[in-house]
């Protein structure tokens, strides 16, 4: 049972739950992290987690939203860089949370919340590249970029090899 703590505002308590879940999901993985463990790390009871999130998948979506917001805040300096640099940035950002990328792909068929988040994520990611692609090929080319990024995450390679693959991709689709 968590120790008694000072009363917290609803938003603050939700943020503490998301922060604890983020750390545990990234460090230990989604499947290895029980809601009771998240609750203990956040200093609340397991039932309290359910007041904020209907289930573990919705909590994962909140964590993913936070991770995406953090990554996008670091993206601003990349906005004026060449397309290959932007793609490399995406690979590096997502590599830090590779196990969550795998979890999203594994859970999206069973979880409408995760599937909806995944679809929205692809829309955001593809929008960041589409303006730099030939207009007639922008949509399929942005899909190809997403597939290559996912492939580099699923089959990790060194930074040099990643860069060679990304440079070849950009050369061929632009």
C-alpha positions as CSV (number, residue, x, y, z in Angstrom):
1,X,0.0,0.0,0.0
2,X,1.4,3.4,-0.9
3,X,2.4,5.7,1.9
4,X,0.0,8.6,2.6
5,X,1.0,11.6,0.7
6,X,-0.2,15.2,0.5
7,X,-3.4,15.6,-1.5
8,X,-2.7,16.1,-5.2
9,X,-4.7,17.8,-7.9
10,X,-6.3,15.4,-10.4
11,X,-4.0,16.6,-13.3
12,X,-1.0,16.2,-11.1
13,X,-1.9,12.7,-10.0
14,X,-2.6,11.7,-13.7
15,X,0.8,13.1,-14.7
16,X,2.5,11.1,-11.9
17,X,0.8,7.9,-13.1
18,X,1.9,8.6,-16.7
19,X,5.4,9.4,-15.7
20,X,5.7,6.2,-13.7
21,X,4.2,4.2,-16.5
22,X,6.6,5.8,-19.0
23,X,9.6,4.9,-17.0
24,X,8.5,1.3,-16.4
25,X,7.2,0.7,-20.0
26,X,10.5,2.0,-21.5
27,X,12.7,0.2,-19.0
28,X,10.9,-3.1,-18.4
29,X,8.5,-3.3,-21.3
30,X,4.7,-3.2,-21.5
31,X,4.1,-6.9,-20.9
32,X,6.4,-7.0,-17.9
33,X,4.8,-4.0,-16.2
34,X,1.7,-4.7,-14.1
35,X,-0.7,-1.9,-13.3
36,X,-0.1,-2.5,-9.6
37,X,3.6,-1.8,-10.2
38,X,2.8,1.4,-12.0
39,X,0.4,2.4,-9.2
40,X,3.1,1.7,-6.5
41,X,5.7,3.8,-8.5
42,X,3.2,6.6,-8.7
43,X,2.3,6.4,-5.0
44,X,-1.4,5.5,-5.6
45,X,-3.5,2.4,-5.3
46,X,-4.1,0.2,-8.3
47,X,-7.8,1.2,-8.3
48,X,-6.8,4.9,-8.6
49,X,-5.1,4.1,-11.9
50,X,-8.5,3.0,-13.2
51,X,-10.1,6.3,-12.3
52,X,-7.8,7.9,-14.9
53,X,-7.4,5.2,-17.5
54,X,-10.0,2.5,-18.4
55,X,-7.2,0.0,-19.0
56,X,-3.5,-0.5,-19.5
57,X,-3.8,0.2,-23.3
58,X,-5.2,3.7,-22.6
59,X,-2.4,4.3,-20.2
60,X,0.1,3.2,-22.9
61,X,-1.5,5.7,-25.3
62,X,-1.1,8.5,-22.8
63,X,2.6,7.5,-22.5
64,X,3.0,7.4,-26.3
65,X,1.4,10.9,-26.6
66,X,3.9,12.2,-24.0
67,X,6.8,10.6,-25.8
68,X,5.6,12.0,-29.2
69,X,5.2,15.5,-27.8
70,X,8.8,15.3,-26.3
71,X,10.2,14.1,-29.7
72,X,8.3,16.8,-31.6
73,X,9.7,19.4,-29.2
74,X,13.2,18.3,-30.2
75,X,12.3,18.2,-33.9
76,X,12.1,22.0,-34.4
77,X,15.9,22.3,-35.2
78,X,15.5,19.5,-37.7
79,X,12.6,21.2,-39.6
80,X,15.0,23.0,-42.0
81,X,17.4,20.1,-42.4
82,X,17.5,17.8,-45.5
83,X,15.0,14.9,-45.6
84,X,17.6,12.3,-44.9
85,X,18.5,14.0,-41.6
86,X,14.8,14.2,-40.6
87,X,14.4,10.4,-41.2
88,X,17.6,9.7,-39.3
89,X,16.3,11.8,-36.4
90,X,13.1,9.7,-36.4
91,X,15.1,6.5,-36.3
92,X,17.2,7.7,-33.5
93,X,14.2,9.0,-31.5
94,X,12.3,5.8,-31.9
95,X,15.3,3.5,-31.2
96,X,15.3,4.7,-27.6
97,X,11.8,3.2,-27.2
98,X,12.1,0.3,-29.6
99,X,10.3,-2.1,-27.3
100,X,7.2,0.2,-27.2
101,X,7.3,0.4,-31.0
102,X,7.1,-3.4,-31.1
103,X,4.3,-3.3,-28.4
104,X,2.2,-0.9,-30.5
105,X,2.5,-3.1,-33.6
106,X,1.7,-6.3,-31.6
107,X,-1.3,-4.7,-29.7
108,X,-3.0,-2.6,-32.4
109,X,-5.1,-5.5,-33.7
110,X,-6.5,-6.2,-30.2
111,X,-6.8,-2.6,-29.0
112,X,-8.8,0.1,-30.8
113,X,-7.2,2.8,-28.6
114,X,-3.7,1.7,-29.7
115,X,-4.7,1.2,-33.3
116,X,-6.2,4.7,-33.4
117,X,-3.0,6.2,-31.9
118,X,-0.9,4.3,-34.4
119,X,-2.9,5.6,-37.3
120,X,-2.6,9.2,-36.0
121,X,1.1,8.7,-35.4
122,X,1.6,7.7,-39.1
123,X,-0.4,10.7,-40.2
124,X,1.8,13.0,-38.3
125,X,5.1,11.3,-39.3
126,X,4.1,11.2,-43.0
127,X,3.0,14.8,-43.0
128,X,6.5,15.8,-41.8
129,X,8.1,14.3,-45.0
130,X,5.3,14.7,-47.6
131,X,6.2,18.3,-48.5
132,X,9.7,17.4,-49.6
133,X,8.6,14.6,-51.9
134,X,7.5,14.9,-55.6
135,X,3.8,15.8,-55.5
136,X,2.7,12.9,-57.7
137,X,4.5,10.4,-55.5
138,X,4.2,12.1,-52.1
139,X,1.7,9.7,-50.5
140,X,3.2,6.4,-51.5
141,X,6.8,7.7,-50.9
142,X,5.8,8.9,-47.4
143,X,4.5,5.4,-46.7
144,X,7.7,3.9,-47.9
145,X,9.7,6.1,-45.6
146,X,7.6,4.9,-42.7
147,X,8.1,1.3,-43.7
148,X,11.9,1.8,-43.9
149,X,12.0,3.5,-40.5
150,X,10.0,0.6,-39.0
151,X,12.3,-1.8,-40.7
152,X,15.4,-0.2,-39.2
153,X,13.8,-0.4,-35.8
154,X,12.9,-4.0,-36.2
155,X,16.3,-5.0,-37.6
156,X,18.7,-2.7,-35.8
157,X,21.8,-1.7,-37.6
158,X,24.7,0.6,-36.8
159,X,24.4,4.3,-37.4
160,X,26.6,4.2,-40.5
161,X,24.5,1.5,-42.1
162,X,21.3,3.2,-41.2
163,X,22.5,6.4,-42.8
164,X,23.5,4.5,-46.0
165,X,20.0,3.0,-46.2
166,X,18.3,6.3,-45.6
167,X,20.5,8.2,-48.1
168,X,19.8,5.6,-50.8
169,X,16.0,5.8,-50.0
170,X,16.0,9.5,-50.3
171,X,18.0,9.5,-53.4
172,X,15.6,7.1,-55.1
173,X,12.3,8.7,-54.0
174,X,13.1,12.3,-54.6
